Amino acid sequence: MSSMVGKMPEEVQQLCMDLHEHAAEVDLKRQWPSETMSWLAKAGVFRWFIPPVYGGDGWSEDQILNGYLALSQSCITSTFILTQWNAACKRILGSVNEQLKQDLLPAMADGSLFATVGISHLTTSRQHLAKPVLIAERAENGFMLNGFSPWVTSAAQADVIVLGASLDDGTQIIAAVSTDSAGLEASRGADLVALSSSCTDAVRLENVFVPENRIVAGPVENVLQTNSGGGAGGLQTSTLAIGLTLASVEYLQQQAEKRQDLVPVAQKMDRDAEELCRVLRDLNAGESCSMDAAELRQRANSLVLRSTQAALSAAKGAGFMASNPAGRWAREALFFLVWSCPQPVVSANLCELAQIAGSAP
């Protein structure tokens, strides 16, 4: 494993080794990885993101970044599920609803309550449609939700889904909706090119009542901007892409020890990965940098595609076996072309693929 893992606390190092060992099994089973998620809880990973006042460890942003890089090198599916849990956690932490925080965050910290998020329809997904796909209507002491959220990870396994919905006056709400609410149906997971075990699928709601005390934010215009939690295409997704890149680069370096023709390839990929890691750390720390978050995302997308395909090429025919990590990494890299990818980044990626000049966001 990479030195990134070696920098983590002992229990996290062991977690990463376990995740790495079982990553192929998680991918091939295409079932929600309950065992690996229990390992995250046992290692205290959920506590990283939650302040001590709510039962967490309150890790710094730099510590969390290192943790994400180590975990995503080991098992991208499990780490992706964690990011969606964290997205829900951030929205709740950013709420002014203190009682909601007291009700949910301690149980989220110890792993006894699993949460996920469904807000893509307020950001990059379904924005081309004239009518919002998930509508909220005012009701006595709360709101009634109707419609669907198209991309929700691990919804069928979650206790709470943090959902965004639109009112007819143009305002929006974010609500922490219990999955046992009458009228809520969580699909069990779409068959994806990769990360199928994340069980990402649509959630449908028919006359689902959400009481006022479960409102995370709103109703206000552009609710995602008023409630902290980050937007689409932020550093979190780039971090996972870089983590997957590091796994591929490590493999290339190992192969280069046996094959001289791979040495320049491994060295160039390693330099590119190091550069993006430096940029990622600078942006994460709020320091001035040569790139903004959008350019980093485009560069991370490019590098994760190139490095994983280089690893596949180096693995030769063996890499095309479903159980081989190189083949799995190449499939997983495609995920970053479509998940939470703002249009300028999509356009830049398309320009690069078409070899059209001016591909930067």
N, C-alpha and C positions, 0 to 999 in steps of 0.2 A: 504493500500500500504506500501511497505517497507520504511525504513528510508533512503534508497538511494534516493528515490524520494523526501523526505523531505529536503534533502540537496541542492536541485536545486533551482534556482530563481522561484519566485511565478508563473510567466507565464508558466514555464516549468512544475511545479507541476500540474497546471491545465491541461496542455496538456497531461501529463501522465495519469491523472485520466480519461480524455476523451478517450484516446487511449485504456485504460484498459476496459472501459465500452463498447466500440464498437469492441473489438478484435474478438469476436465470430462472429459478423455480417460480418466483413471484411473477415474472413475465409470462412464462409458459402456461401457468395455471389459469390466468385471466380471471382470477377471483380476488375479492378484496383481501389484502394481506393482514388479516387480524393478528397473526403472530408477530409480524415485524412491527406493527403499530403498538402492540403491547410491550415490545422491547423498547420503543421510544419512551413510553410512559415510565417503564422501570428505570431507564437511564436518566430520567428527569428532564428530558428534552422539552416537554411542554412547559415546564417551569421557566425555561430561558426567557420566554416572551412576556411573562406576567410579573408585575411589581410585587415585592415582598408583602405589601399591605393586603394583597389578595391571594397570598399563599404561594407566590412564585419566587424565582431567584433573581429576576430583574437583570439579566445579562445586558451588557453594553451593546451598542450597534456593531462595534468591531468584533466582539465575541460571537455575536449571532452570525455575522458574515462568515467568520472562520468555521463555525458550526455547519452552516449551509454548504460551504464548499466541500467540507469533509464528507457530509452525508450524501451530497449529490454525486460525488465520485463513487460512492459505494452502491447506492440504489436510487435511481432517479425517480422511480414510481413512488416509493415510500416518501421521498423528500418532497415530491410534488404534492402529495396528499397533505403533508405537513404545511406547505405554503398556503393551502386553501384553509386549513384550520387556523393558521396564523392570520390570514386575511380577515376571517371572522372575528378573531380575537382583537385585532387592531381596531375594527369598527366599534366593537363593544367598549374597548378602552377609551376611544375617542368620544364616547357618548356623555351627555350631561345627566343621563339617567343613572344615578348612583345606586339605586336599589337593584337595577338590572345587573350592574357590575357585581354587587354583593351576591346576587342569586346565582350567577353563572361562572364567574372567573375562578373562584376556589376549586370548583369541580372540574373546570377545564385544566387547571394547573396540575391536578393529581391524576388526570387521565380518566376520571370516572364519567365525564360528560364530553362527548365528541361533537364538535361544531364544524360547519363548513359554510360556504358563501355562494350566493347566486346574484351577482350584480353585473355580469358581462353585458346584459341587454341594456344597461345604462351607459356602457362605455363603447366597446368596439363591436359588439354583436347586435344584430337586428336594428341598428340605428337608421338603416335605409327605409324602414317601414314607416308609413304615415301614422299608424296607430300603435301605441305601446303594447308590448306582448304581455305585460303584467300590470294590471290596473288595480288601484286602491280606491275605495269609496268610503266616505265617512259613514260611521255607524255609531250607535249609542255606546259611549265609553270605549271607542276603538275604531277599527277599520275593517272592511271586508275586502279580501283579495280574490281576484279572478284572472285567470290566464295561465301563463307558464314562464318558467325560467329555463332557457335552453341548455345551458352548460353548468351543471352543478356536480362537483366532485364528491363521491362517496355519500350522496344524499340518502341512499337507502340504509346506510350504516350510521347516519348522524342522529343525534338527539335534537339538535337545533340547527336550523339553516338561517343565516343572516341574509335576508332578501331585500332587493330594491324594487320599488313599485312606483308607478306614476298616477297622479290624480288628474282629473279632467281640466283643472285650472292651470296645468303645466308644472305644478310643484311635485315633489317626490318625497318618499319616505324610505327609511331603512328600518326593517323590523326583524327581531329575533323570533322566528316562528318555530314552534315545537313540531316535530315531525309526526307526532301522534294527533295533531289537530284534525278534526273532522273535515273532509274535503281535500286533504293534501295527499297526493300520490307521487311517490318518488320512484322513477324508473331505476332498474337495477344495474344499468351500465351498458353503454353502446360498445359495439365491436369496433375498436379503433386500430389504426396501423401500429400504434405502440401505446403503452401505458393503459391498456385495457383494464388492468387490475386496479386502476384508480376508480373504476366504476363511475365514470363521468357520464352524465345523461341529463335528460330533461326532468323537471319537477312541475307537475300540473296542480293547479289550485282552483277549486270550485267553491265559492262562497266560504272561504276560510276566514274565520274571525280572528283578529289580532287585537288583544286589549291594549289600552293606552300604556300600561306598565311594561309592555314588550316592545315599545317603539325605541329604536336606537337613535334615530335622528329624523328631523323633519316634522311636518311637511314644510319644505323650502324648495326654492329653485336650485338646481345643480347640487343635490344633496351630497354627492360624493366629494365635492370641494369643501363643504362645510364640516364634514365629519372626517377626521383623520383616518388614514389607512392606506394612502397611496393610490395611484391611478394605474391604468393599463400601461404595459410596457415599461414599468419601473425597474429598479435595480434588482428586485427579487428574482424576476424571470431571467435576467442577464446573469445573475449569480449561478443559477442552476445550469445555464448553458455553458458557463465557464467551468463549472465543476465537472460536467460531462466531458468537456474538452480535456481537462487535466487527466481524467481516467484514460482517454485515448492516447494522449501524449505519453503517459507513463508506459503504456503498452508498446508504443513505438520505440521508446528508449530501451525497453527490455529486448525487443527484437533487434535493435541496432547493435546491441552487444554481440550478436551472433552473425549479423549480416552487414557488411561494410556499406552496401548500397543504400541502406536506410539511415545512415548517420546524418547526412546533410538534411534529410527530410525531418528527422526527429529533432535536430538542433533548431531548425527554422520554426517548426511548430512550437517548440518549447519557448523560444524567444517571443513569439507572438502571444502565447498564453501568459507569459510573465508580464508583458506590456499591458494586456487587458486586466490582469489582476491588480496592477499598480493603479490603473485608471479607476477600476471598481472601488478600490480602497479610498482613493482621493475623493471620489464622488460620495461615497458612503459617509465620509468624515466631513462633508460640506466644504472641502478645500477647492481652490481654483484648479482647473484641469484643462487639458487640451481637447477634451471631448465633453459633450453633454450626454445625458442619459439615453437620448434617442440614437446618437451615433454609436455609443457603446453597445446598445442592443443590436444595431445592424452589424457591427463588427463581431460581436459575440455569436450572432446567428451564422455569419459567414465562416467563422473559425470552427464552430462546433460541427458544421456540415463537412468542412474540408478535413478536419482532424479525424473524425469518425470514419469517413470514407478512406482516408489514408490507412487507418488501422485495419479496415476491412480488406483493402488491397494487400497490405502486408501479411494478413492472415491467410491469403489465397483461398483455395477451395474450402478449407476448414471454417473460414469466417462466414461462409454462406449457410452453415448449419444453424438451425434455429436456436440451439443451445449455446452457440459460441458468443462470447461477449462482444466481439467486434461487430458481428452482424446485428446484434441487439442495439448497440450504441448507434449504428447508422440509422436504424429505424427510429430510435428515440430522438435523434437530432432533428428529424422532420417536424417534431412537435413544436419546435421553437419558431417555425415559419408561420404558424397559425394561432398559437395561444397568446391572448392578450397582446396582439401585435398591432400597434397603431398604424394608420394608413401611410404616413411618411416612411416608416420602417419597411412596411410591405413593398412600397414603391422602390425603395432603395435595394431591397433584396431582389426584386424582379429585374431591375436595371443591371445588377451584377450578374444575375443568371443569363441575361441576354447580352451581356458584355457591352452595355450602353454606357457611355461616359457620363459622369456626374451622378454617381449612384449614392453619394452621401445624403443623409436626411436633410 
